[in-house]
Structures are given as structure tokens and as C-alpha cells.
Amino acid sequence: MLLRTGREPLDLPLPSLLDVIYAWWVDGGTEKDIAKFRQAMETPPAGEELDDRPEWSDEETDESFARALGGMRRSVGG
């Protein structure tokens, strides 16, 4: 990003930095690869007991994360 735009990625606000990282990660991937990557990001770790952990069971956190992923999808697509 620094070479392309002259902007230091770490100076970006966190949501923008996450968008840049996501776009970089899926760049050149097929729709199937991107869908598989998104599924891996959205799936809690296997074998973990998450029901009593507020960072995973809190409905607002889940919704916030889903909104953030939706924002990343828009930035990658256009």
C-alpha cells in the first residue's frame, strides 16, 4: 500500500486497515476461494466451548462483526 499510494497502512483507522488487509488477502482469489476464506473467518474455533464467553455469545458483538465483514465486502468489490 505504501508503494502504491504513498500512505502508511498503520496510520489508517482500524476499520480501514482491516479493509486493506482483507482486500490484500483475497486479491486474485476465485469466488470459491473468497467464500471459503470468509466462512473460515466467520466460524468459531472448532472444539471451543464458547457459550460462556461473552466475546462470542454477546449478540451485539456478533452483529458488529457481521457489519464489519459487510463493509469489507463492499470495499473489495468496488
N, C-alpha and C positions, 0 to 999 in steps of 0.2 A: 504494500500500500504506500509506503514511503517513497519508493521509486516511481510508482505510477502517479501519485497525486501530490507528493511533497508533504503530506500530513503524517504525523507520527500517530500510529494507531492507538498507543497507550494514552494519548491526550484526548481521545474521544470519550464521550459519556458512555457508561457501561452498556446501555441498550444498543448503542451504535456499534460499539466494539464487538458485541456478541453477534450483531448482524454481519459485520465484516468477517468474523471467524466462520460463521455458518456459510456465507457465500463462498469463501475460500475453500471450505471443506467439501462442498457439493459441486464446485466448479468442474464442468466436464463430465459429471456423472449422468447416467441414464435416469429416467423417471423411476425405474425399478430400484436402482441403487439409492436414490434420494429417499424414496418411500421406506426402504429398509433402514436407512440411517435414522430417519425421523421416528420410526417405530422403536428403534433401539433407544433413542433419547427419551421417548415418552413412557417406556416400560420400566417400572421399578426393578431394582436388582433382584435376581432370582434367589429364592431361599431366604429372603429377608422378612422378618416379622415387622411390618410397617404400621399395623393398626394402632399401636400405642405411641407412635412417633408423630408429634404434631407437624413436623415439616412435610410429612407425606399425607397425613389424614386431614389436615386443615383445608376445608373446601375453598376458602378464598385463595390460598396458596396454589391449589390446583388450577383454579380459574385464571389466576395471574400468570401462571406458567403457560397455560394454553393460549392466552392472549399474546404473550411474548413470542411463542412459536408462530402464531399467525402473522405477527409483524415481520418476523424473519422471512417467512414465505413470500410476503409482498416484496421485500427488498431484493430477494433473489430473482423473483420473476420479472421485475421491471424496474 
